[in-house]
Amino acid sequence: MNDQPHSRPRNSDGKGGGKPYRRPKKDPVRILAFEALRAVDERDAYANLVLPPLLRKAREGGNFDSRDAALATELVYGTLRRQGTYDAIIAACIDRPLREVDPPVLDVLALGAHQLLGTRIPSHAAVSASVELARVVLGDGRARFVNAVLRKIAADDLDGWLAKVAPPYDDDAEDHLAIVHSHPRWVVSALWDALGGGRAGIEDLLEADNERPEVTLVARPGRSTTGELMDALGEESALPGRWSPYAVRMAEGGEPGALDAVKDGRAGVQDEGSQLVAIALANAPIEGRDERWLDGCAGPGGKAALLAALAAERGAALLASEKQPHRARLVERALAGNPGPYQVIAADGTRPPWREGSFDRVLMDVPCSGLGALRRRPEARWRRRPEDLEGFAPLQRGLLREALSAVRVGGVVGYATCSPHLAETRIVVEDVLKGRGGAPVEAEWIDVRPLMTGVAGLGEGPDVQLWPHLHGTDAMYLALLRRTA
């Protein structure tokens, strides 16, 4: 009889332990979502640029179907949109400052939190899948930490957690909204200032920012029609645009790049707000010559392509100018095949190569904070800082001054931004017209509202601010000015 104590059972890798070692299961959907979040964090990439090639590669590998792609997309975008909310909840479940947790671990925790609190995935499955992901990408040690935190999160639902981690609205309205609706506090404040009104409006706007936007197509006039796009998509997959006569809205899950009209450049993907800006500029009344149009900040080319098609119908020519050569090439691609005359150049709109008074219509869709497109680029809300606006301010004013110089007397300038921030919209226009920081400019406002036929809720004018929650568009701003001297 052997009197020696029994030796402890060993794992299959030879280490002591109770349970046999089990290799972690590789879940391609969650691994892909994790890779996308790491690219967004490490390279300052945008999810809408990172995710498509990852999905394409996964499909080519043969282990991904459309349902997998839909889940991966929801995990990435949902996690990014709700990052502020999930960070507050995770912080309440750990015993150290959030900044001391490694970013890859935070990404796994946030993915798990979204599955627990933002999807219909059962809690046990969400925790189990997230722990398996952690074992694959982080190792067993940190997977145990992930397991402990997610089990705490799983103990309550989203409403319960928000009641714990968000201050009461009456105590601190902006901080309450920031945590509940997952926006930085300064963004909440800026959007509220621009929107005006009480609690209901700002909550509707912040909720709209967290919804997945529709894919909207534009049928470029003279080259395609909405009827062609509707027929190609099929009755169950297409809806007419709300406001633009050239818009078609796609049902979820469609791939616009598969349509022949999009492949050929006769149609494109373009938010209705962007379409309305181009249409309003094209339809603004002017007297006399209407032959030369300018898009002074044309990249990546969506508005330029629509303007070029509208100009061609009238026998006018478009000059599309873009400072960055690689973006100018995107504009060339967007305009290829346009039936009317056009030219694309790489030029700095603040030091333009054209002579004063050369154009009849000018669009300046200026670089901005992008706070109007947070539905499409949810990570942008976490990257922007209030001081960024100070950097944009001189450029925006300089571009508008040059636009007013480029247009002839009696011609029209459109100043547009994909931001509702007052410091990037009406304040810029008023400063330029009143000569703050430069010589006064002789120009008058044109009321934009009659040029957006049928669009409700456009405010008091003469400029227009579109809103996701009111119009279903990005928060585009447009001021139209006629040069008077």
Residue pairs with C-beta under 8 A, 6 or more apart in sequence:
8 16
8 17
9 16
9 17
9 18
10 16
10 17
11 17
11 19
11 20
11 21
12 20
12 21
13 21
15 21
24 132
24 135
24 136
24 143
25 132
25 136
26 136
27 129
27 132
27 133
27 136
28 58
28 63
28 64
28 68
29 64
29 68
29 71
29 72
29 75
30 72
30 75
30 111
30 129
30 130
30 132
30 133
31 133
31 136
31 137
32 54
32 55
32 58
32 72
33 72
33 75
33 76
33 79
33 111
34 104
34 107
34 108
34 111
34 133
34 137
35 54
36 47
36 50
36 51
36 54
36 72
36 76
37 76
37 79
37 80
37 107
37 110
37 111
38 103
38 104
38 107
39 45
39 50
40 46
40 47
40 50
40 80
40 379
41 103
41 107
42 103
44 383
46 377
46 379
46 380
47 76
47 77
47 80
47 377
47 378
47 379
48 376
48 377
51 72
51 73
51 76
54 72
55 64
55 69
55 72
55 73
58 64
58 68
58 69
58 72
59 69
66 253
70 253
74 119
75 111
75 114
75 115
77 212
77 378
78 114
78 118
78 119
79 86
79 107
79 110
79 111
79 113
79 114
80 378
80 379
81 182
81 209
81 210
81 378
82 110
82 113
82 114
82 117
82 118
82 182
82 210
83 110
83 182
83 378
83 382
84 178
84 179
84 182
84 183
84 184
84 381
84 382
85 158
85 162
85 179
85 180
85 181
85 182
86 109
86 110
86 113
86 114
86 117
86 182
87 98
87 106
87 110
88 165
88 166
88 179
89 113
89 117
89 153
89 161
89 165
90 98
90 101
90 106
90 109
90 110
90 113
90 149
90 153
91 97
91 98
91 165
92 161
92 164
92 165
93 149
93 152
93 153
94 101
94 149
98 106
101 109
102 142
104 137
104 138
105 134
105 138
105 142
105 145
105 146
108 130
108 133
108 134
108 137
108 138
108 146
109 130
109 146
109 149
109 150
111 130
111 133
112 126
112 127
112 129
112 130
112 146
112 150
112 153
113 150
113 153
115 121
115 125
115 126
115 129
115 130
116 123
116 126
116 127
116 150
116 153
116 154
117 153
117 157
117 158
117 161
118 158
119 126
121 129
123 154
126 150
126 154
127 147
127 150
127 151
127 154
130 146
130 150
131 143
131 146
131 147
131 150
134 142
134 143
134 146
134 147
135 143
138 146
153 161
156 164
162 179
162 180
165 179
166 175
166 176
166 179
166 180
167 175
167 176
167 179
168 176
169 176
169 177
169 199
173 199
174 185
174 188
174 189
174 192
175 185
177 183
177 188
177 202
177 203
177 206
178 184
178 185
178 187
178 188
181 188
181 203
181 206
181 207
181 209
181 210
182 210
183 191
183 206
183 209
183 374
183 381
184 381
184 382
184 384
186 385
186 386
187 371
187 374
187 381
187 384
188 202
188 206
190 371
190 386
190 421
190 422
191 202
191 205
191 206
191 371
191 420
191 421
192 202
193 422
194 420
194 421
194 422
194 425
194 465
195 201
195 202
195 205
195 420
195 467
201 469
204 469
205 467
205 468
205 469
207 469
208 375
208 467
208 468
208 469
209 374
209 375
209 378
209 381
209 468
210 375
210 378
211 375
211 468
212 252
212 375
213 271
213 375
213 376
213 468
213 474
214 249
214 250
214 472
215 249
215 250
215 254
215 256
215 269
216 241
216 247
216 248
216 249
216 250
216 269
216 270
216 271
216 272
216 275
217 229
217 247
217 248
217 249
217 250
217 256
217 259
217 262
217 267
217 268
217 269
217 270
218 244
218 246
218 247
218 267
218 268
218 269
218 270
218 275
218 302
218 305
218 306
219 225
219 226
219 228
219 229
219 246
219 247
219 248
219 261
219 266
219 267
220 246
220 265
220 266
220 267
220 268
220 305
220 306
220 309
220 338
221 246
221 306
221 309
221 310
221 313
222 309
222 312
222 313
222 339
223 265
223 266
223 267
223 309
223 337
223 338
223 339
224 261
224 266
224 267
226 240
226 241
226 245
226 246
226 247
226 248
228 261
228 267
229 238
229 248
229 259
229 261
229 267
230 238
230 240
230 248
232 259
232 260
232 261
233 248
233 250
233 251
233 254
233 259
236 251
237 250
237 251
237 254
238 248
238 249
238 250
238 251
239 248
239 249
239 251
240 247
240 248
240 249
241 247
241 248
241 249
241 272
241 275
242 249
242 272
242 471
242 472
243 272
243 275
243 276
243 452
243 454
243 455
243 471
243 473
244 272
244 275
244 276
244 279
245 279
246 275
246 279
246 306
247 270
247 272
247 275
250 256
256 262
256 269
257 263
259 267
261 267
262 268
262 269
264 337
265 305
265 333
265 334
265 336
265 337
266 337
268 302
268 305
268 334
269 302
270 302
270 303
270 306
271 373
271 376
271 473
271 474
271 476
272 471
272 472
272 473
273 372
273 418
273 466
273 471
273 473
273 474
273 475
273 476
274 302
274 303
274 418
274 473
274 474
274 476
275 306
276 452
276 455
276 466
276 473
276 476
276 478
277 303
277 363
277 365
277 414
277 416
277 476
277 478
278 303
278 306
278 307
278 310
278 363
279 306
279 310
279 451
279 452
280 414
280 448
280 451
280 452
280 464
280 478
280 480
281 307
281 361
281 363
281 412
281 414
281 478
281 480
282 307
282 310
282 311
282 361
283 451
284 361
284 412
284 414
284 446
284 451
284 480
284 482
285 446
286 360
286 361
286 410
286 411
286 412
286 482
287 410
288 410
289 360
289 408
290 314
290 316
290 360
290 361
291 315
291 316
291 317
291 360
292 316
292 317
292 319
292 358
292 359
292 360
292 361
293 307
293 311
293 316
293 317
293 318
293 319
293 359
293 360
293 361
293 362
293 363
294 318
294 319
294 320
294 321
294 354
294 358
294 359
294 361
294 362
294 363
294 403
294 406
294 407
295 303
295 304
295 307
295 318
295 319
295 320
295 321
295 362
295 363
295 365
296 321
296 349
296 352
296 362
296 363
296 364
296 399
296 402
296 403
296 406
297 321
297 322
297 323
297 349
297 363
297 364
297 365
297 366
297 367
297 399
298 304
298 320
298 321
298 322
298 327
298 328
298 331
298 344
299 322
299 323
299 324
299 327
299 328
299 330
299 331
300 327
300 330
300 331
300 334
301 320
301 330
301 331
301 332
301 333
301 334
301 335
302 334
303 363
303 365
303 416
304 318
304 320
304 331
304 334
304 335
304 344
305 334
305 335
305 338
307 318
307 363
308 318
308 320
308 335
308 338
308 340
308 342
309 338
309 339
309 340
311 317
311 318
311 340
311 342
312 338
312 339
312 340
312 341
313 340
315 340
316 340
316 360
317 340
317 341
317 342
317 343
318 335
318 340
318 341
318 342
318 343
319 342
319 343
319 345
319 354
319 359
320 331
320 335
320 342
320 343
320 344
320 345
321 328
321 344
321 345
321 346
321 347
321 349
321 352
322 328
322 331
322 344
322 345
322 346
322 347
323 346
323 347
323 348
323 349
324 346
325 346
328 344
328 345
328 346
331 344
332 344
335 342
335 344
345 353
347 353
349 364
349 399
349 402
349 403
350 395
350 398
350 399
350 402
352 402
352 406
354 406
356 405
356 406
357 405
357 406
357 407
357 408
357 409
357 411
358 406
358 408
359 406
359 407
359 408
359 411
360 407
360 408
360 411
360 412
361 407
361 411
361 412
361 413
361 414
362 403
362 406
362 407
362 411
362 412
362 413
362 414
363 403
363 413
363 414
363 416
364 399
364 400
364 402
364 403
364 413
364 414
364 415
364 416
365 414
365 416
365 417
365 418
366 392
366 395
366 396
366 399
366 400
366 415
366 416
366 417
366 424
367 392
367 395
367 396
368 392
368 396
368 417
368 418
368 419
368 421
368 424
369 380
369 384
369 388
369 389
369 392
369 419
369 421
369 424
370 377
370 380
370 384
370 418
370 419
371 380
371 381
371 384
371 418
371 419
371 420
371 421
371 475
372 417
372 418
372 419
372 420
372 474
372 475
372 476
372 477
373 380
373 418
373 474
373 475
374 380
374 381
375 468
375 474
376 474
389 421
389 423
389 424
392 424
393 423
393 424
393 428
394 437
396 417
396 424
396 428
397 428
397 431
397 432
397 437
397 438
400 413
400 415
400 428
400 429
400 432
401 432
401 438
401 441
403 413
403 415
404 413
404 432
404 441
404 443
404 481
404 483
407 413
407 483
408 483
409 483
409 484
409 485
410 482
410 483
410 484
411 482
411 483
412 446
412 480
412 481
412 482
412 483
413 443
413 480
413 481
413 482
413 483
414 478
414 479
414 480
415 428
415 429
415 478
415 479
415 480
415 481
416 476
416 477
416 478
416 479
417 424
417 425
417 476
417 477
418 474
418 475
418 476
418 477
419 425
419 475
419 477
420 465
420 467
420 475
420 477
424 477
425 463
425 465
425 477
425 479
426 463
426 477
426 479
429 463
429 479
429 481
430 436
431 437
432 438
432 441
433 440
433 441
433 443
433 481
434 440
435 441
441 483
442 483
442 484
442 485
443 481
443 482
443 483
443 484
444 481
444 482
444 484
445 462
445 463
445 479
445 480
445 481
446 462
446 480
446 481
446 482
447 461
447 462
447 480
448 458
448 461
448 462
448 463
448 464
448 478
448 479
448 480
449 455
449 458
449 459
449 461
449 462
449 464
451 480
452 458
452 464
455 466
455 471
456 470
457 467
457 470
457 471
458 464
458 465
459 465
462 479
462 480
463 477
463 478
463 479
463 480
464 477
464 478
464 479
465 475
465 476
465 477
466 473
466 474
466 475
466 476
466 477
467 473
467 475
468 474
468 475
